[in-house]
Amino acid sequence: MTYFRYSNIIIVMGMIIPWCNSAGLRRRELLNSNMDLDVSSLEQPDIKVGSFVSLQCNVRDKEGYFNWRSCIWRRSRDNKSCKRLYGCAGQFCFVGFGEYKTDRICDKELQDTTFPENNFDDKTSTICRIEIPKVRLEDSGEWICSIQKCTYPLCAFGSYKTIEGRINIKVDP
């Protein structure tokens, strides 16, 4: 699989600890209208083992084609990954008619992660979020989000490009 890096990439990372309120979170946003991925982070000062962590990529494009075809979250330390595939079945998908669905394929080491369904809607999948319900020490380090972004609406004619962004998380014992 080939990945292309662009200087105009940002990733979204949210770390949410269920027992804290939103006042305890800091928000940092980096936005640019030409970016392929928006990245912002909700950071808890101390991510402890067993905490809930949510990592998020949001496809953004000035041309208005926001969908993605596949999203892979990969932990750099051991190259373990979890992939979410977005697709349409039917002969009229290229004009917006068909059955839209997602599939999830994860390495054994990341089987406890989830891709929440509330970040997916028919025809306009712009967000790829992965949730780690109980973060472990081995989750510390760089995570890479690779997205095959549609270059035409609904990825018509097999049109997409691969973009990626990176984010680091630090887990304390």
N, C-alpha and C positions, 0 to 999 in steps of 0.2 A: 504494500500500500504506500502511495506517495503522498507526502504532506507538503504543502506550500506555506511558508511563513510570510506574513505581511506585516509591515511596520505599523499598519493601522488597525491592529487587533487589540481588543480588550476582552476580558472575561468577567463574568459575574460570579461572585462567591458570597454565599450567605452562611453564616454560622449562627444557629439559633439554639440557645439552651432553653429547654421547655420551662424550667422553673424561674427564669428571669423575665422581667418585663421589658418592653421595648425601650424604656428610658435608660436601661443599662447597656444598650447597644450603640456603637458609633457607626455612622454611615460615611463612606468615602465613595465618591463617584467620579469617574473619568469618562467624559462624553465628548464625542465629535461626530458631526453629521455624516462624515465620510466613512465611518467605521463599519466593519463587517460584524464584529461582536462587541456588544456593550459589556463592560465589566464594572461591577461595583462590589463592594464587600460590606457585609454586616459583620463586625468583628466583636467577639467577646474577648476581653483582655486575656483570660486564661481558658484555653480549651483543655478540659480535663478528660482523661480516659473515661469512657462511658457516656460522654456527652453526645447530644444530637448535633450533626453537622449537615448543612445543605450547601452544595456547590451548584452554581447555575451559569449557563452560557445563554446569551440572548442575541439572536441573529438580528442585525440591523443594517439597512442598506438604503442609500439615498435614492436608488432606482425604484424602491418599493417592493422588491421581491424578497419576502421575509422568511419563507419556508426553508426547512432543511430536510434532507433525505435520510441522513443517519447522523447519530451523535455518539461519540465514544468518549467515555471518561476513563483515563488511564493513570494509574499510580506509577510514577517514574521509578521509584525505588526498586520494584520487582517486575515492572512492565505488566502488571495484572490490570485487566480492563473489564468494563461493563459497557455494552453497546445497546443503543435503542434505535430501531429501524422504523421509519415512517413511510407508509405507502398507501397506494390506492389500487383497488382491484376493479377491473371493468374496462370496457373499450372506450368509454368517454371520459376517462379521468383527466385527459389533457384539456378539457373544457370545463372541468369542475364537477362532473357527475361521476359518482362511484362510491364504493365503500372504503372509508379511510380507517386505518388501523395502525397499531404499533406492535412491534415484537421486541423482546428483551433477551439478550444473550450475555451472560456474565461468566467470568472465570470463577472457579470454586471459592477462591479466597475472598471474593466480593459478592457472594450470594446473598448476604444479609442486606445489601444496598437495595434501594427502590428508586424507581422513576415514577413520581406521583402523577396520576392521571390528570390532575387539575391544571397541569401546564401543557396540555395538548388539546387542541380542538380541531375539528375537521377543516381542512384546506389551509389553515394558517398556523402551522406549528412554528413558533418563533423562539420558544424557550426550551432548553434542555436542562433539566434539574435532576441531580442525583442526590439522594439522601442517605446518610450513614447514620443508622439509628443509635449505635453505640460505638463511637470512635475508639480505635485502639492505637497504641504507640506506633505500630507499623504504618498507620495512615498518615503519620507526620511526613512532611516533605512536599515535593512538587507533584501536582496533579495537572494533567494535560487534557484539555477539551478539544477534540477534533470533530469538526462538523462538515458534512458535505452539504453545502448551501446551494439551494436552487438558483439558477441564473435566469430562469423564466418562471412565471407563475406555475405552481403545482409541479415543478420540475419537469414540465412538458419537454418532450423530445430527448429525455435523458440528459438534460442540461443542468450541470452542477459543478461547483469547484470546492476543493477541500481547503478549509482554513483551520487554524488552530491557535489556541492561546494557553497560557500557563498561569498557575497560581500556586503559592506555597501556603501550607498550613503547619502550625506547630502544636503538637499535642504534648501536654505535660502529664506526668504520672500522677 
